[in-house]
Amino acid sequence: GPGEFIGLIGPNGCGKSTTFNCISGLLDQTAGSIEIFGKDASNMRPDQIQNLGFTRTFQHTRLWRQMTVIENLLVPPRDQFKPNPFASILQLSSSAEEERLARAYDVLEQLEVPHMAHNLASELSGGQSKLVDIGRSMMGDPKLLLLDEPVAGVAGPLAMKIFNNLRQIVDETGISVLIIEHNMDFILRQGVDRIVVMNEGEILMVGTPDEVRSNREVIEAYLGAAGDESGGEEE
């Protein structure tokens, strides 16, 4: 719903990233339908879904590696370019471009990485790439933001700060956030409104963190998966 911060959790291989790929149009669903903001998005292209106000990140970051961090952040803002290329060139020197640049620096400051603004994305560590990917997603003015394990590889204190920032953004702007997190103990402490628990491709339950924490089926699903896992990646 509008202004909701939702966690999507489940053992490795249960279908979390596949669900994100179906929602964002990268995979065609084999059954059912995808609805975003009351519109059937089942047969939409990814760019058409993005135009509805949707932004996502990936489990494995996909930054433009030969661009700097600040350049990565300046690409996603909407309505930058006019149909007439000459008008676009004129717009790039306008106050709107200066505002976008200032906002990009503000995002980096919020993520505590302003010193990386002019580093090439190819020079970043895995954790730093995750931070830049979150910043880039926020520059697209999303109404719905899907984050695929955004704090994987990020140190604990900074991971908590990122979640706190996301909670504040949701409260202040009313955007909706759906976030994949593999670590159940971590997500239960981070102030999300509701949690969707998946297991073996199906929804096991939806509830508040307290309800999830006390649900025996959820506990058994995680403990059973822990015994079966061999360290493989999420599909």
PAKEDREN-979084 format. One record per residue: residue in three letters; x, y, z of N, C-alpha, C, O, CB in turn. Coordinates in steps of 0.001 Angstrom, whole numbers, plus 500000, padded with zeros to 6 digits. Glycine has a CB too. Layout:
ALAXYZXYZXYZXYZXYZ/...
This chain:
GLY500820498801500000500000500000500000500860501258500000502069501173500219499069500001501202/PRO500260502427499757501023503678499778501685503905501137501044503758502177500110504862499437/GLY502948504256501122503658504570502353503933503374503239504135503540504442502893505564503118/GLU503947502161502678504254500968503457505685500517503206506202500614502094503277499840503121/PHE506310500020504268507669499485504219507543497990504499507312497580505636508640500208505263/ILE507698497177503446507414495748503526508683494946503314509463495233502406506352495347502496/GLY508890493940504152510007493033503985509556491758503292508473491248503580510643492712505333/LEU510373491236502382510133489957501724511273489030502111512418489258501722510025490113500162/ILE510970487990502872512016487120503392511720485676503032510615485339502608512150487277504913/GLY512715484835503206512567483411502946513929482780502756514901483485502486511685483166501714/PRO514023481473502891515300480772502725515851480932501313515114481297500397515135479291503051/ASN517128480664501133517742480692499806516966479807498841516568478693499181519211480242499877/GLY516755480328497614516118479538496584514610479477496645514000478721495889516635478195496637/CYS513981480256497528512523480158497674511776480963496609510571480776496442512106480636499058/GLY512460481855495885511812482591494803511707484089494988510938484743494284510477482064494610/LYS512470484652495928512349486095496202512795486931495000512057487807494550513182486477497441/SER513978486670494487514478487456493354513672487181492091513482488078491270515958487150493105/THR513196485948491929512345485625490794511056486451490846510575486930489819512022484117490774/THR510508486610492042509315487440492207509593488874491770508798489470491044508836487414493668/PHE510729489430492215511109490779491807511244490868490288510803491846489683512424491192492483/ASN511850489857489669512050489884488220510732489827487464510612490411486387512935488729487792/CYS509745489132488012508417489117487386507733490478487530507150490988486574507537488012488013/ILE507808491061488728507173492357488957507761493425488034507037494268487506507333492779490425/SER509084493377487846509753494424487067509791494137485577510358494925484820511150494610487565/GLY509202493024485131509092492758483702510279492056483088510318491883481870508877494016482992/LEU511251491643483885512414490942483341512113489474483069512785488843482254513592491058484298/LEU511116488933483739510648487569483492509133487602483288508430488381483930511034486615484674/ASP508640486751482390507193486587482221506688485593483254507246484506483408506841486112480775/GLN505635485969483958505070485035484932504409483874484210503869484044483117504053485746485853/THR504451482688484820503850481498484208502402481324484635501685480503484063504650480250484573/ALA501964482080485626500579482031486082500278483336486804501187484061487206500322480795487013/GLY498998483623486964498624484825487699498879486094486908499051486048485689499370484885488999/SER498905487223487594499097488507486937499882489430487852499987489190489055497743489140486553/ILE500432490493487268501177491516488004500379492807487946500043493278486860502620491717487419/GLU500074493379489086499313494625489131500103495656489917500517495396491047497908494406489762/ILE500314496825489325501062497912489964500207499165489924499815499620488849502440498154489260/PHE499913499727491099499095500937491202497762500773490475497288501698489816499853502139490637/GLY497159499580490603495854499331490015495864499049488528494803498898487922494988500476490269/LYS497057498974487917497158498707486483497759497328486262498687496925486962498008499791485776/ASP497222496611485283497736495292484935499061495476484201499086495985483080496709494492484061/ALA500153495068484823501486495221484242502038493896483722503234493781483455502440495807485271/SER501164492893483579501621491542483231502372491496481904503331490736481766500439490597483172/ASN501951492295480931502557492236479602503338493502479254503652493742478089501486492001478561/MET503649494310480268504396495540480025505890495281479929506415494363480559504118496550481123/ARG506574496107479125508028496078479074508591496706480346507889497471481008508554496816477816/PRO509845496401480707510435497016481897510401498536481878510178499157482917511850496561482048/ASP510620499159480699510612500629480650509212501179480884509057502245481480511148501126479298/GLN508179500455480417506810500894480663506454500777482146505758501632482693505830500074479817/ILE506934499720482786506706499557484227507422500650484996506885501188485964507180498169484707/GLN508632500980484569509385502042485228508647503377485133508684504186486059510783502166484612/ASN507987503591484014507258504851483826506037504963484726505489506054484887506832504990482385/LEU505602503857485311504491503913486269504931504504487605504094504827488448503909502515486487/GLY506248504648487799506773505151489058507493504077489845507563504127491073505664505730489888/PHE508027503106489125508652501932489729510170502003489570510671502359488503508102500635489094/THR510895501664490626512352501577490560512791500354491346512172500018492356513030502874491114/ARG513850499678490900514339498509491617515866498470491600516518499106490771513763497223491005/THR516405497710492532517821497374492504517930495864492338516931495149492413518557497865493801/PHE519148495387492114519387493970491903520254493404493014521013494122493666520042493734490545/GLN520124492098493215520932491432494227522414491628493935523210491872494842520593489936494293/HIS522771491519492667524137491805492234524094493155491520523443493288490484524714490659491292/THR524777494142492062524663495520491576525035495625490105525930494934489619525549496449492401/ARG524329496502489411524544496709487983524819498183487720524086498840486982523322496225487161/LEU525856498684488317526247500073488077526918500188486712527412499206486158527195500584489195/TRP526922501408486186527696501678484969529146501874485386529521502925485906527147502942484193/ARG529947500856485153531267500750485771532268501781485265533195502135485994531816499382485541/GLN532112502268484052533066503234483519532599504674483711533153505601483122533305502966482047/MET531579504849484538531124506173484916531444506402486377531583505446487140529616506344484649/THR531563507657486775531804507957488176530535507738488987529450507557488436532306509395488342/VAL530693507757490299529547507576491186528510508667490941527322508374490806529994507583492659/ILE528946509907490883527995511004490712527317510925489350526144511277489227528701512358490875/GLU528035510467488323527429510297487004526373509196487035525335509315486385528506509972485955/ASN526632508120487789525640507066487940524350507607488534523259507220488116526187505946488808/LEU524474508511489521523295509065490175522549510065489298521351510273489491523692509725491468/LEU523221510680488353522578511716487538521792511155486358521074511901485693523616512677487030/VAL521912509859486084521180509281484956519694509046485256518866509384484410521823507975484554/PRO519309508484486417517911508059486610516846509142486716515701508855486365517842507266487809/PRO517127510378487174516027511335487322515155511438486073515656511465484949516580512699487661/ARG513855511493486289512905511483485188512814512845484504513185513875485065511537511061485687/ASP512305512810483267511964514020482503513162514945482312513024516167482359510845514778483200/GLN514332514358482098515514515191481865515604515660480423516144516730480143516774514429482234/PHE515076514859479510515350515119478096514073515441477336513006514890477604516045513920477460/LYS514214516342476387513108516754475524513162515968474209514223515468473836513163518287475251/PRO512030515853473502512053515186472191513036515844471232513660515173470410510660515191471574/ASN513167517152471343514116517889470505515492517837471157515645518344472268513656519367470296/PRO516509517240470511517826517115471144518456518454471483519195518552472462518752516347470247/PHE518183519487470697518752520798470991518171521360472285518876522010473057518497521767469826/ALA516868521106472523516240521546473766516852520817474949517016521392476025514721521313473723/SER517189519551474747517819518785475826519168519359476185519508519471477363517969517322475430/ILE519948519729475169521268520312475427521132521615476208521896521867477140522021520560474103/LEU520156522443475824519941523689476542519519523419477981519925524134478897518890524539475830/GLN518697522380478178518215522070479517519348521620480426519306521878481629517142520997479456/LEU520368520949479875521467520440480681522244521555481362522923521308482359522396519618479826/SER522161522765480851522871523887481460521954524729482337522335525810482786523496524758480383/SER520742524231482579519759525009483313519883524791484800520677523973485266518366524662482857/SER519076525544485543519061525402486997518558524023487402518919523526488469518189526489487633/ALA517716523387486553517221522050486865518368521061486977518356520188487845516227521585485802/GLU519361521192486101520529520302486175521321520563487451521819519628488079521437520491484938/GLU521437521811487830522139522136489073521395521564490277522016521118491243522299523661489220/GLU520076521579490217519286521004491314519483519498491393519584518945492488517794521328491135/ARG519540518825490239519776517385490235521140517049490800521300516078491540519648516829488830/LEU522126517866490442523478517634490950523520517815492464524133517014493169524481518583490273/ALA522871518863492963522824519099494411522121517961495120522537517541496200522121520422494723/ARG521050517461494513520323516349495135521192515094495171521184514361496160519010516066494376/ALA521938514847494098522802513668494057523839513727495179524116512715495822523501513556492686/TYR524405514895495412525373515038496508524687514853497861525278514294498785526063516419496446/ASP523443515321497980522701515131499232522471513636499509522577513183500649521343515880499173/VAL522156512887498453521941511445498603523219510768499064523188509919499955521455510823497280/LEU524354511141498458525631510553498861525972510924500303526548510121501037526753511010497918/GLU525617512133500700525860512559502082525013511731503044525491511325504104525549514067502254/GLN523760511481502677522877510684503515523411509267503686523274508662504749521473510649502920/LEU524024508747502623524584507396502666526013507378503208526647506326503283524555506778501279/GLU526505508552503581527826508702504202528964508321503260529982507782503697527905507857505457/VAL528792508601501961529860508314500997530102509485500038530356509252498856529518507057500200/PRO530031510745500514530249511854499577531659511884499013531891512443497941529958513165500257/HIS532612511279499741534006511266499283534200510387498049535247510457497404534918510782500404/MET533203509556497708533331508664496562532719509250495299532661508567494277532688507338496868/ALA532265510481495341531496511056494237532202510933492894531552510685491879531206512505494517/HIS533516511101492871534241511118491597535058509854491373535910509812490485535151512324491536/ASN534802508823492176535399507514491927534654506810490802533436506940490684535386506652493207/LEU535381506066489978534724505217489003533981504096489734534456503591490751535751504638487993/ALA532826503716489216532072502635489842532875501339489858532691500507490747530746502421489114/SER533758501161488885534581499950488828535591499880489967536161498818490217535309499879487500/GLU535824500998490667536791501033491767536156500719493118536863500632494122537456502390491826/LEU534844500550493162534149500404494437534186498967494934534237498022494147532708500870494308/SER534159498821496250533994497507496851532544497059496701531692497832496264534413497526498342/GLY532267495803497067530902495304496972529934496092497827528840496431497378530854493860497365/GLY530332496391499076529469497161499962529244498574499463528128499088499537530053497201501346/GLN530294499212498953530155500564498414529235500575497198528454501510497019531528501136498042/SER529322499538496359528456499444495185526994499353495592526125499931494940528840498235494332/LYS526720498613496689525351498518497184524820499898497583523677500242497283525280497554498381/LEU525657500676498256525247502004498690524936502903497497523930503611497488526333502637499555/VAL525805502867496498525591503697495314524336503241494571523601504067494029526823503642494378/ASP524091501947494544522905501429493871521632501930494547520662502275493873522927499897493853/ILE521637501971495881520483502518496612520313503999496280519205504468496021520656502324498148/GLY521430504724496293521369506147495966520842506384494564520033507286494345522735506777496108/ARG521290505586493625520830505730492246519332505464492139518627506155491403521602504780491322/SER518844504463492873517413504150492821516573505295493378515476505555492883517121502863493597/MET517074505980494401516333507084494997516271508304494084515382509143494231516957507466496316/MET517210508409493143517233509558492244516135509494491188515902510473490479518581509657491571/GLY515453508341491075514409508206490070513026508613490550512036508356489866514364506807489595/ASP512941509255491740511655509674492304510623508545492278509539508709491718511117510881491542/PRO510955507413492876510035506279492787508793506454493654508841507076494716510747505011493184/LYS507677505893493180506501505713494021506560504342494688506074504151495803505198505866493193/LEU507170503392493973507355502035494469508818501663494266509332501723493149506400501021493743/LEU509475501283495334510899500963495288511094499529495761510715499173496877511729501954496160/LEU511694498708494892512008497328495227513513497200495398514276497500494480511485496351494139/LEU513932496759496563515359496645496884515693495182497139515130494560498041515731497521498123/ASP516606494635496349516986493225496450518261493101497279519363493324496779517186492600495040/GLU518096492743498546519201492592499502520165493788499455521346493623499150519969491293499216/PRO519658494990499757520471496200499602521606496335500604522523497125500377519599497392499709/VAL521578495592501704522644495746502698523562494535502744524389494428503650522048495986504073/ALA523435493621501790524357492487501743525775493001501496526018493737500540523937491472500636/GLY526691492617502349528073493067502223528353494399502878529486494878502838528437493150500799/VAL527334495016503488527505496297504172527661496033505672526936495213506235526293497254503893/ALA528592496716506310528849496517507737527596496786508564526770497625508202529991497424508205/GLY527460496057509690526258496099510516525753497482510880524587497779510620526505495362511744/PRO526579498349511474526086499687511857525575500495510669524559501182510777527188500465512550/LEU526276500416509533525841501162508361524581500547507769523718501267507267526953501208507311/ALA524466499221507821523255498556507342522043499032508137520985499291507564523397497020507446/MET522193499149509449521099499642510279520768501081509947519601501471509947521449499515511754/LYS521787501871509664521551503278509314520798503378507987519922504228507825522892504052509228/ILE521144502506507046520443502507505764518963502207505973518106502871505389521070501479504800/PHE518659501211506803517262500882507078516555502045507774515400502344507469517171499612507942/ASN517241502695508697516644503850509367516346504965508373515309505622508461517571504365510473/ASN517260505176507427517053506198506410515864505835505519515059506696505163518325506378505563/LEU515762504556505165514645504124504336513315504313505065512329504749504470514822502659503930/ARG513296503981506361512087504174507160511694505656507180510515505995507076512300503652508603/GLN512684506520507315512415507950507345511905508437505995510999509268505932513670508720507743/ILE512488507919504914512060508309503568510613507896503325509827508669502777512979507679502504/VAL510258506672503732508889506192503578507922507090504352506876507484503835508770504731504059/ASP508282507404505585507403508219506425507239509635505881506158510216505971507944508274507843/GLU508308510188505320508278511586504880507702511759503481507082512784503195509668512163504920/THR507897510769502600507492510941501205506267510128500826505604510443499837508623510571500303/GLY505948509081501597504808508245501267505060507235500170504116506608499689503684509093500880/ILE506328507053499752506606506017498765506445504645499409506473504516500633508028506182498175/SER506277503633498582506172502258499060507490501542498801508082501687497732504994501513498372/VAL507944500773499777509204500040499650508971498571499943508403498211500975510279500616500599/LEU509416497724499021509425496277499214510874495837499169511569496080498182508559495530498129/ILE511332495196500220512758494927500368512999493449500656512408492877501572513356495791501486/ILE513879492840499859514294491458500106515422491457501122516389492209500997514738490758498788/GLU515290490613502119516375490443503093516430488961503477515427488380503893516158491360504370/HIS517591488371503334517739486937503640517826486693505144517390485653505638518990486368502950/ASN518390487657505868518613487492507305517337487827508075517011489002508245519784488387507784/MET516616486814508540515350487040509225515543487810510522514769488722510812514663485717509507/ASP516556487466511307516782488152512577517006489643512363516548490464513158517979487541513307/PHE517710489994511288518015491397511015516752492162510630516477493223511189519065491512509901/ILE515977491630509674514811492353509177513757492521510266513026493512510263514211491628507976/LEU513665491574511195512669491669512257512947492820513212512058493230513958512612490375513026/ARG514158493342513201514520494434514111514504495799513443514842496793514086515884494184514692/GLN514123495881512173514360497108511425513137497975511177513197498866510329514956496768510140/GLY512043497760511870510923498690511809510096498645510548509476499642510180511419500039511979/VAL510073497483509861509190497374508697507751497216509180507510496768510301509604496174507785/ASP506794497588508321505382497524508703504851496093508680504184495648509614504547498398507776/ARG505156495391507608504714494011507466505828493199506824506745493748506212503412493923506626/ILE505732491884506975506707490986506372505961489888505616505028489272506132507655490378507452/VAL506402489665504379505900488559503569506942487449503630508107487664503294505615489005502082/VAL506523486272504056507445485141504182507171484152503060506051483662502912507305484451505573/MET508215483857502257508100482883501182508810481596501567509766481602502343508677483444499873/ASN508325480493501011509002479215501183508631478320500005507454478070499744508621478545502547/GLU509655477843499301509474476942498159508493477502497134507607476794496653508991475584498639/GLY508663478781496808507874479392495745506481479840496131505727480296495271507764478454494642/GLU506118479727497388504785480131497821504874481072499017505881481100499725503935478901498171/ILE503801481846499235503736482707500412503320481868501610502243481273501631502747483890500193/LEU504187481834502592503910481069503803503015481852504748502094481298505348505210480690504505/MET503295483166504880502458484026505710502781485478505451503839485806504915502641483699507193/VAL501860486351505835502069487797505823501649488311507188500553488003507656501260488504504663/GLY502511489091507835502160489594509159503143490619509655504107490955508967502074488466510141/THR502903491112510838503818492049511478505080491305511910505078490076511974503142492743512694/PRO506154492033512205507354491352512698507096490475513906507656489383514007508402492358513040/ASP506252490935514829505949490122516009505226488835515624505509487770516174505102490920517003/GLU504285488936514672503555487746514243504472486751513545504357485542513743502409488134513318/VAL505377487268512731506328486391512030507263485716513018507553484525512910507143487186510993/ARG507728486500513981508687485985514967508118484807515758508860483907516153509099487097515927/SER506811484811515987506201483781516829505537482666516031504902481784516609505188484408517740/ASN505678482697514692505021481696513857505901480457513723507023480539513223504696482277512469/ARG505400479335514160506205478109514167506513477621512756507590477075512520505485477014514943/GLU505578477808511804505840477380510427507023478131509827507824477557509089504598477587509560/VAL507124479412510148508236480212509650509541479711510245510528479537509531508030481702509978/ILE509547479481511542510750479006512214511191477668511636512378477454511392510510478882513724/GLU510240476770511420510575475454510884511092475566509447512002474831509064509349474529510937/ALA510522476480508646510980476664507266512427477118507235513222476632506430510095477679506534/TYR512772478065508126514150478564508166515103477517508701516193477331508159514239479822509017/LEU514706476834509754515595475823510327515769474658509365516864474106509254515050475322511675/GLY514709474280508674514813473199507702515705473574506542516500472762506067513447472818507192/ALA515570474828506078516408475291504978517862475360505402518758475068504609515939476656504484/ALA518104475750506660519479475851507132520161474491507097521362474398506841519520476429508548/GLY519391473433507357519967472100507339520206471593505942521079470753505727519085471149508069/ASP519415472109504947519509471612503581520447472427502705520937471926501694518153471586502963/GLU520710473706503087521462474603502215522913474168502081523512473617503005521396476025502740/SER523451474433500910524873474147500659525620475398500270526683475335499652525030473095499566/GLY525038476579500647525719477849500360525457478391498983526178479281498533527175477687500532/GLY524433477881498281524155478348496930523571479739496922523103480235497946523219477402496233/GLU523601480385495733523071481739495568521572481676495362521032480667494909523749482462494382/GLU520904482774495704519490482951495365519352482885493849520214483375493119518931484308495922/GLU518247482265493371518089482173491918517860483553491359517701483710490149516925481232491533/
